[in-house]
Amino acid sequence: MGHDHDHIKEGEWQTGLCDCCSGSHCCIGTWCPCLVVQKTQTWLSNPADSNPSGCGTTCLAYTVLQYTCGFGFCVEWGQRRAIRNKFGIKNGSKCSDCMTPFCCPCCAAIQEYTEVERRRLVANRGSGVVKEGYMAPVGMSVGR
């Protein structure tokens, strides 16, 4: 039986903005969103990386901007636009890409992470989404 993460809904976010507590990264995304933003950025540039580090230039930029002047949302704004463009997500706009991380930075970071993670996992399966169970190849028969 498939799970929700086995199916990619084309043209839309896989989770809602307020679904941030449904995954295993809820706490880290709430208390250290910079780590989640960094992992998301790493997966955007290198989907094959199975365990990206949370430390890096994106994490540093987010932390410095967020805790010195409150502009950490600018890092997520660019990342959110990149995710929508890369995956063809239609629901959203340049304005919502800015306002979502401005108003709800932790929820936005977790949503972006979940989006890239799910699409990366499906893509790494090879042919994409598993939609059906086993089907015998044509011409295969049992017995004589």
C-alpha positions in Angstrom: 0.0 0.0 0.0 1.4 3.4 -0.9 1.8 6.4 1.4 1.0 10.0 0.7 4.6 10.7 0.0 4.5 8.1 -2.9 2.3 10.5 -4.9 3.5 13.8 -6.3 0.8 16.3 -6.9 2.1 18.2 -10.0 1.9 21.9 -9.9 1.3 22.3 -6.2 2.9 22.1 -2.8 2.9 18.5 -1.4 2.0 19.8 2.1 0.3 22.8 3.5 2.0 25.6 5.3 0.5 24.5 8.6 1.5 20.8 8.1 4.9 21.7 9.7 4.4 19.3 12.7 3.6 16.3 10.6 7.3 15.3 9.9 10.3 14.4 11.9 11.9 17.8 11.3 9.3 19.8 13.2 11.6 20.5 16.3 14.7 21.3 14.3 12.8 23.5 11.9 11.2 25.4 14.8 14.3 25.9 17.0 17.0 26.0 14.3 15.4 26.9 11.0 18.8 27.8 9.5 19.7 24.1 9.5 16.6 23.1 7.6 17.1 26.0 5.1 20.7 24.8 4.5 19.7 21.2 4.0 17.0 22.3 1.6 19.5 24.4 -0.4 21.9 21.5 -0.5 19.2 19.2 -1.9 18.2 21.8 -4.5 21.7 21.9 -5.9 22.6 18.2 -5.2 19.6 15.9 -4.9 21.9 12.8 -4.7 23.3 13.9 -1.3 21.6 11.5 1.1 22.6 13.3 4.3 23.4 16.9 3.8 25.0 18.9 6.5 22.9 21.7 8.2 26.0 23.9 8.3 27.0 26.0 5.3 26.9 29.4 3.7 23.1 29.4 3.4 22.8 28.6 7.1 25.3 31.3 8.0 23.5 33.9 5.8 20.1 33.0 7.2 21.4 33.2 10.8 23.3 36.5 10.3 20.4 38.2 8.5 17.7 36.9 10.9 19.4 37.6 14.2 21.0 40.9 13.3 18.3 42.7 11.4 15.3 40.3 11.0 15.8 39.8 7.3 16.4 36.0 7.3 13.2 35.6 5.3 15.1 37.0 2.3 17.1 33.8 2.1 13.9 31.7 2.2 12.2 34.1 -0.3 14.8 33.2 -2.9 14.8 29.6 -2.0 11.0 29.4 -2.2 11.0 31.0 -5.7 13.7 28.5 -6.8 11.6 25.6 -5.5 8.4 26.8 -7.2 10.3 27.3 -10.5 12.2 24.0 -10.4 9.1 21.9 -9.7 6.5 23.9 -11.6 4.5 24.8 -8.5 1.7 27.1 -9.8 0.0 28.0 -6.5 1.9 31.0 -5.3 3.4 34.2 -6.6 6.4 36.4 -6.1 4.5 38.3 -3.4 3.5 35.1 -1.5 7.1 33.8 -1.9 8.2 36.8 0.1 5.3 37.1 2.6 5.1 33.4 3.6 8.6 33.3 5.1 8.2 36.8 6.4 5.1 35.9 8.4 5.8 32.2 9.2 9.6 31.6 8.8 9.7 28.2 10.6 6.6 26.8 8.9 7.9 28.0 5.5 11.3 26.4 6.1 9.7 23.1 7.0 7.3 23.2 4.0 10.2 23.9 1.6 12.3 21.1 3.2 9.5 18.6 2.9 8.8 19.6 -0.7 12.4 19.0 -1.8 12.8 15.9 0.3 9.7 14.2 -1.1 10.4 15.0 -4.7 14.0 13.9 -4.2 13.0 10.6 -2.7 10.5 9.9 -5.6 13.1 10.9 -8.2 15.7 8.6 -6.6 13.4 5.6 -6.9 14.2 5.7 -10.6 11.0 5.7 -12.6 9.1 8.0 -10.3 5.9 7.5 -8.4 4.7 4.0 -7.4 1.1 3.9 -8.5 0.3 0.2 -8.6 1.4 -3.1 -7.1 3.3 -5.8 -8.9 2.1 -6.6 -12.4 3.6 -9.6 -14.3 5.3 -8.7 -17.6 3.4 -9.5 -20.8 4.3 -13.0 -22.0 5.1 -14.4 -18.6 3.1 -17.6 -17.8 3.0 -20.2 -15.1 3.2 -23.9 -16.0 3.5 -25.4 -19.5 
